[in-house]
Amino acid sequence: MSVDFKEFFGPGNDITPTRVEPNLQLILENFMAGIQQRQIGFLPRSSHGRLWWYGFAPTPRQQRETLAILDSWIGPTFSDLSRHRGALNPADPFDAALAKAPVKPLRFEVLPRPTADSEDWKHARGQVRDALLVLSKLLNGRPPSEFDAPRTTVEVLDDLGHAIAARDRTVALACLRELEATADLDQPNLAFLRLRLFAGLEDWKAVLGDRDLDHVLAMRRPLSVTQVIQQAVYARWFASHDAAGAENELLGAVAALPAAFRPLFSGTPITSRAQAVVEFLIAVEEDAGDDTLNRLLDEAGTVEPGLPAHLRNVLHLHREQTPQPTTPSEPPAPLDQPGAPSESPLERATGMMARGELQAAIELVLTLEPSLHAAYLLLTCARDLQSPQQAALVLEYVSTHHLHGLIDGASARLRDDLAWLEQFTQDGPDVDWRTWLDALEGDHGSAALAAGPEITDAWTPLSNSALTAWLHDASDEVLGKLGEIGGQFMAAHRDIFTEDGAAELSERVLAGLALSGKNSAGVRVQTQALLDYLLSANPTSEVFASALEWTDLIISANVSAVTTTWAIDILQTATATSAAATSPATVDFFYKITNTVRPFKTALDPTDIEAIKLIAGELGVGVPEDLLAEQVQDSDPGAPYRYLQDSKVVLYSLTESATIRAAQVLRILVPKIDVETSAEHDGSSKLAAQAANADVFVVVTASAKHAATDFITAKRGTRPVVLVNSRGSSAILRELAEG
């Protein structure tokens, strides 16, 4: 936070710090020192006998919190806070200069003003000055709040999982920065975590543009990280050509693949189309043997039935286009001349490992006599393959042949590989998402609850039917545990909650979040996302009413002076559907939420008030008078959006509650604006026309397919696309307000 004190105490301000009484001079020096140190501070301004105080805070959150506290400490008795709510006066040149700051200061006038027949104004000014001095000491000297105090790595990772599940890039990146600043993670593990985050957001461009990608490619890395990079390579070079009839284009794409990505051949069993295509194309380009190619084709068939035929066409085309080397015939060796020495089994296994045939190499070495070379091959292949079955066989071989002592006396890498193998075989085969859920119930598998993303990424998600059955049968106590530590679980199972007919599943997880009583950014973004999923799935009236009850409990646990806008976002989402119009629970929910935010009413933005009025009008109910009183009478809530007047604006999201509400608020605030909402799928003629004709096009990336975003961007040409990385109407309006 940078404040030009010379300018502040310049023209427009009759106060000069060096010419005031010594006591006030000391107070001002302390305030200015605190402001320079990014603390909350206050500075006075006097002009024509009137006195104002300006409150400076380093962040918007602290600014809103300060306004809420000022309302209690100063209030209408000695100020105009009840009328102007700390707003600057845009018609005042002094304030106009301050309004350019990244975080605008708060302003209030000390009342009453000086009069000839009363001394009350002197008393008021002394009271305000003393109150601000004590308040600043309390605010700046208090222990760190929940927003500022360092959290455990487990807590941050849980929020990160929720943010990835909700596709909230803003909160996800904030969690990553928190881990980088406070977690005991080395640089490689932070890089792995960052790549997993980008993969969770399906931001493949960010994966390929990561600052540490070159180092990651050059080091031994977890299989899950290799698969993330494979997916990014597939999206960047191969996805657009991966169709029957485009095999020639695929060959051209792999020929253009940078050399740094050639080692992405993992040799592990195929689990996705992207992995199958990437590994097969690399194997073809590297002229791998028939054993390797046939294995890849067989495994590709387990992913998609028609995929092997497509890949065989690629192979045949490659062989047709590649001239076969011709070798001159050699005269037969004399019968009495011994032939060249044959390749030993260990050498053959080493070649298999180099070609990525890890399982075949393990199977061969397991039949050979024990040696340090054999141990090296087995441990290296087992760690790269990360197969529980093969790992168990390797550990049994090492134990049966008493190779621990031999390995202990060898290199540090072999000792590390053995330690990994022992840990993996102890936890890996028996731990998965089913075990994790069992651990929540207290049955067994407590090790699963301590698993980080580097472990859980390798777990296969539960099926829809298995997850549905578990959520249906889970007790309130177990649901509460899920709400407390379920971030990574939700990230792994997000797709199930976005399917049609999953309203009941979302309601059950909302119950878990409510029962946990947890207060965190991850819970808040997950609540918004689950409501979106639930309302998009056409819930029954019973499910809708139950979801509102649980959501009310979540808001009660999470509301504060800095989260009121989120609470109003939730209110807008819940009421922007046909289910809300027909449910008697909606009106109760409206009053519950407005009552919940009432203690923090000074933190409501002008757009929050407009949203409350809009919803009240739809429901046919009145707006609480004290909330309406929070509107600044002289302010213009539509000012940040005035540049959109006479413009055509399109708001795009696959879940329309937020875009519907944002469009309604914009129509109220901006005369002559033309706003449309869209939830078209990519490739539609309507979406193409909207993208081509809009003056401003907004895409809520948290609720949009990347294919649709790419389609819109292509249709926009050189005109920009406004990307909104969080859910909720306030996120849309915030991006538009910033221009």
HELIX and SHEET records of a PDB file:
HELIX    1   1 PHE A    5  PHE A    8  1                                   4    
HELIX    2   2 PRO A   17  ARG A   19  5                                   3    
HELIX    3   3 PRO A   22  GLN A   36  1                                  15    
HELIX    4   4 PRO A   60  TRP A   73  1                                  14    
HELIX    5   5 GLY A   75  PHE A   78  1                                   4    
HELIX    6   6 LEU A   81  HIS A   84  1                                   4    
HELIX    7   7 PRO A   93  LEU A   98  1                                   6    
HELIX    8   8 ASP A  120  GLY A  141  1                                  22    
HELIX    9   9 THR A  153  ALA A  165  1                                  13    
HELIX   10  10 ARG A  169  THR A  182  1                                  14    
HELIX   11  11 GLN A  187  GLY A  200  1                                  14    
HELIX   12  12 TRP A  204  LEU A  208  1                                   5    
HELIX   13  13 LEU A  213  ALA A  218  1                                   6    
HELIX   14  14 LEU A  223  VAL A  233  1                                  11    
HELIX   15  15 TYR A  234  PHE A  238  3                                   5    
HELIX   16  16 ALA A  239  HIS A  241  5                                   3    
HELIX   17  17 GLU A  247  ALA A  255  1                                   9    
HELIX   18  18 ALA A  259  LEU A  264  5                                   6    
HELIX   19  19 ARG A  273  GLU A  285  1                                  13    
HELIX   20  20 ASP A  290  VAL A  303  1                                  14    
HELIX   21  21 LEU A  307  GLN A  321  1                                  15    
HELIX   22  22 PRO A  345  ALA A  354  1                                  10    
HELIX   23  23 LEU A  358  VAL A  365  1                                   8    
HELIX   24  24 LEU A  372  LEU A  385  1                                  14    
HELIX   25  25 PRO A  388  THR A  400  1                                  13    
HELIX   26  26 HIS A  404  ASP A  408  1                                   5    
HELIX   27  27 ALA A  412  ASP A  427  1                                  16    
HELIX   28  28 TRP A  433  LEU A  440  1                                   8    
HELIX   29  29 SER A  446  LEU A  449  1                                   4    
HELIX   30  30 PRO A  453  THR A  456  1                                   4    
HELIX   31  31 ASN A  464  ASP A  473  1                                  10    
HELIX   32  32 ASP A  476  ILE A  485  1                                  10    
HELIX   33  33 GLY A  487  ALA A  492  1                                   6    
HELIX   34  34 ARG A  494  PHE A  497  1                                   4    
HELIX   35  35 ALA A  503  SER A  516  1                                  14    
HELIX   36  36 ALA A  521  SER A  536  1                                  16    
HELIX   37  37 SER A  541  ASN A  558  1                                  18    
HELIX   38  38 THR A  564  THR A  575  1                                  12    
HELIX   39  39 SER A  578  THR A  582  1                                   5    
HELIX   40  40 ALA A  585  VAL A  597  1                                  13    
HELIX   41  41 ARG A  598  ALA A  603  5                                   6    
HELIX   42  42 PRO A  606  LEU A  619  1                                  14    
HELIX   43  43 GLU A  625  LEU A  628  1                                   4    
HELIX   44  44 ALA A  639  LEU A  644  5                                   6    
HELIX   45  45 SER A  657  LEU A  669  1                                  13    
HELIX   46  46 SER A  685  ASN A  693  1                                   9    
HELIX   47  47 THR A  701  SER A  703  5                                   3    
HELIX   48  48 HIS A  706  ARG A  716  1                                  11    
HELIX   49  49 SER A  729  ALA A  737  1                                   9    
SHEET    1   A 3 GLY A  41  SER A  47  0                                        
SHEET    2   A 3 ARG A  50  PHE A  56 -1                                        
SHEET    3   A 3 LEU A 106  GLU A 109 -1                                        
SHEET    1   B 4 ASP A 674  SER A 678  0                                        
SHEET    2   B 4 LYS A 648  TYR A 652  1                                        
SHEET    3   B 4 VAL A 696  VAL A 700  1                                        
SHEET    4   B 4 VAL A 722  VAL A 724  1                                        
END                                                                             
